[in-house]
Amino acid sequence: MRKFTFLIVAAIAMCVSTANAQSKGDMYAGGNLSFGISSWGGGGHMSNSISFSIAPEFGYFVTDNVKVGAEVKYSTSASHSFHVMPNVAYYLPLVGKQLYYTPQFSVGGGFQHGGDTGVFVMSFDLASLEFKPVDNMAISLGLVNLDYTYAGKYNNNVWFNLLTSPKIGFRYYF
């Protein structure tokens, strides 16, 4: 009975928390997972590439609704890469304090192909949403982004991902 009572009290405490997670000074820790399939062709041949990325992140609200943060991203598709990506995002409330539109700009660098190629990366998440079922926990979803990657004089890529590389994230606010 004590365990059940403790679980009920903990659930109520999470639901009635008074913290507004988009206020100056608030922080969160979390991460994102992304899966994608890309197709391209040339010379009569079609190629497919399956990608996966995982990115733990930390964010801090410098003013109400403006977050700065950083993520450490590992991704794999045609090659393996590792990036450190500082970012900034704006939180626009859509439905009370539960649903937010969160466009984000990221810029950073890292390594590709086992650490032998330096990489510069910019990313703009155009269609990102965050849903907060309770004040200190959130689920984010990214559907549309524009990416630019520079990995040497002859290796520049610009990708516009429209539902081809969705990103889901989980965040804990404190």
N, C-alpha and C positions, 0 to 999 in steps of 0.2 A: 504494500500500500504506500510506503514511503517513496519508492521509486516512481510510482504513478503520480503522486502528489508533486514531487519534484519536477517531473516532466510537464505537468500542467502549469505550474508556476513559471518555469522557464519559457514555455510557449507564450504565455500571457505577457511576460516581461519583454520578449522580442517584439510582440505586436504593439505594445503601448509605449515603446521607446520614444522619447521626445526629440531625439536628434534629427535635424534636417541635414541630410547628407550632401547638400549642395551649398552649404554655408562656408564662408571664409574660415580657413583653419581645419576643416574636416579632411580626413585622409581615407584611402582605401587600399587594400591589397587584393589581387586577384590574378586572373589570367584569361587568355583567349586560345581557342582551338579553331583551326581553319582547314577545310578540305576543298579541293578544287580539281576540275578537269579542264584542260585547255586543248584546243584543236587548232592546227594551222596546216597550211599546205603550200606546196611550191613544186613546180616541175611535174605536176600530175600525181604527186604523192601526198597523202594526208598523214599527219602525225598526231598522236595524242600524248598528253603528259598529265599524270596524276600528281597533285601536290598535297602536302600536309605541313602544317606549321603549329608550333606550340610556343606561347609567349607569356611568361609570368610578367606582371606589371605592378607598379605602385603609382598612386596619384595623390595630389595635394591641391586643395582648392585655395587659390591665391586671393580670389574675391568670390562673392556669391555667383554661382553658376559658371565660373571659369576655372578649369582644372589644368594643371601642368603635371606631367608625369614622365615615366620612362618604362620601356619594356625591353626585355632581353628575349630575342626571337630566334628560334631554330626552325629552319624550313628545309624541306627536301622536295625535289621534283626531278628535273634532269640533272641537278647537282645539289649538293648540300651547302647550306649557308648559315651563318651565325651573325646576327645584327644586334646592336644596341641602338634603340630608337627613342630619343626624347620626343615628347609630344605635347600638344595643347588642344583642349576641347572646350566647347561651349555647351552648356546644358540648358535647353529650351523646354520648359514644362509644357506638355501637351494635355495631360489629364491629371489635374491636381498635383500631388507629389508622388505619383506612381509611374507615370510614363513620360519619358523625356526623349527629344530629338537631340542627338549628340554628335554633330559633325566634328571631325578631328583631323589635325594636320600633324604629321610625323616626319622627322628628318634624322638621318643617322648614318652609321657606317658599320662595317664588319668585314667578314672574310667569307670566301666561297671556295669550293673545290679543296677541302681539307686544309684551309689556312694559307694557301699559296697565292690567292688573288684578293686584293683589297676591293671593297665594294662601297659605293655611295648610294643611299636609298632615300627617296622622298615618297610619301604616301598621303593621300587626302581621302578620308572616309566620308563620302557624300551622303549616304543613307544608313545611318547608325541609330539604333534605338536602345534605350535602357528601360527595363521594367523592374520596379521595386515592389515586390509583394509585401515586404516589411521594411522599416526604415533603415536597417543596417545590412541588408542583403539585396543584391540586384543581379539580374540576368541581362546581358547585352547581346545585341544581334546586329551584325554589319552585313549589308546586302550589296552595296555599290561602292567601289573605290577606284581611284586612279593612282597607279604606281609608276615610278620612274626608277630605274636601276642603271648605274654606271659601273661597269666592271672591267675597265680598260678601254683603250683607244678604239677597238673594233667590237666591243660588246656592250651596246646600249639597248635597253628595253623599255618600252612604254606599254603598260597594260591598263585597259579599262575593263574592270570586272563588273558585269551586270548579272548578278545572281549566279555567276559561274564559280565563285570562290567565297561562299558565305562564311562568316566568322561568328562564333558564339563564345560568350565570355561570362564569367562569374566573378562577382566582387563582394567583398566584405568591408563595410564602412565602419570606421572607429573614430 
